[in-house]
């Protein structure tokens, strides 16, 4: 069985960050964050994907699932959390 995940790509996240920065260019943007609440499988996929993107030398056994993933793009913080 193949499962397809509709998770945001880096390009999509950057587009969101750029849009917010452009729309709020005259507004102070400190501490803007966007939160994605994901089911366990989708969250684990994102958690694992970003772990290996940031740890190129890591082995599969090095990955320990977390509870939250945070990315910062163009000053906008993206939080990914898992929901039960």
N, C-alpha and C positions, 0 to 999 in steps of 0.2 A: 504494500500500500504506500502510495506517495502522498505526503502532506505538503501543501503549499502554505507558506506563511506570508502574510502581507505586513511585513515590517518595514518601517521607513528606511530608505537608503541614506547614505551620507549626503548625497546630492539633494535629496528631498529635505533633510534636516537643515542643510545650508540654505536652501531656498526659503524655508520658514524663517530662519534667523535673519536673512537678508531682507525679507519682507517686513518683519517687525522693526528692524533697524531703520529701514527707509520710511515706514509709516510713522514711526515715533522719533524721527530725526531731531525734532525740536523739543523732545521730552527727555528728562533724565531716565535712563534705562537700567540703573543699578538694580540688581537682584531680580531681574525678570527670569522666570523659569516656566517651563512647560512640562507637564507630567503626563506620562503614558501609563495607564494601568493595563497590564497584560496578563493573560492566563499563564499558567505555569510553563507550558511547553514553549510558547512564544517568547516568554521572558528568558528562559534558559538559552534559547537560540541566540538572542541578542547578547546576553551575558557572555556566552562562549565566543561569539563572533568578535566582540570588542576585546575580550581577554587575549585572544590569539593575534589580533591586529596590533595590540600594544606590547605583546610579548612574543616576538617573532621566533625566538629560540626555544620557547616552551614546548614541552611534550604534552600529549593528551592527558597523561596522568597528573600533570601540574595544575590542571583546571579544577578549582573548587567553586561550586556555584555560590553566588552571593544573594543578597536580598534586594539590592538596588544597584542600578548602573547610572552613572552621571557622566554626561558629555557637555563640554562647553564649546560652542561654535559661535564665533563673532560676538562674544559677550552674552549670549543667551544660553542659559543652562537647561539641558534636557534631562529629565529624570525618568527612568524606566523602573517601575516597581511591579512586583508580582502580586496578583490577587488570588485568593483561595477560592 
